[in-house]
Amino acid sequence: MEDNEIDSPPALLIKYSDVRNALYKHRTLGARKHVDVLQSVRLWMGTIREEGGKSVFDEDVTRLDGKHYMIAWATPFQIKVHF
C-alpha cells in the first residue's frame, strides 16, 4: 500500500454536505420545468393559469440585477377558499 492511500472504507469519505446536496438535487428536479430559472418560472406561471389559477411574474424586476424576482400566484383551491 502506498503512503497516500487511505485505509478507510469509501463510505466514511462521504460528508454530510454531500448527502444533503444529493437529496436536495433529487427533491428539486421534479419542481424544475427547465434548467434556466426564468424559463422555469414562466412555465410554472403558465401551468398555474392553465389550471384556473392566477399568476404574475414581473420580469422588469429581474432585469435590474438578475438576482431578484417578483412572483405572485394563487391556485384554484386558494381562490375558491379565500374569495
Buried (B, 14 or more C-beta within 10 A) or exposed (E): EEEEEEEEEEEEEEEEEEEEEEEEEEEEEEEEBEEEEEEBBBBBBEEBEEEEBBBEBEEEEBEEEEEEEEEEBBBEEEEEEEE
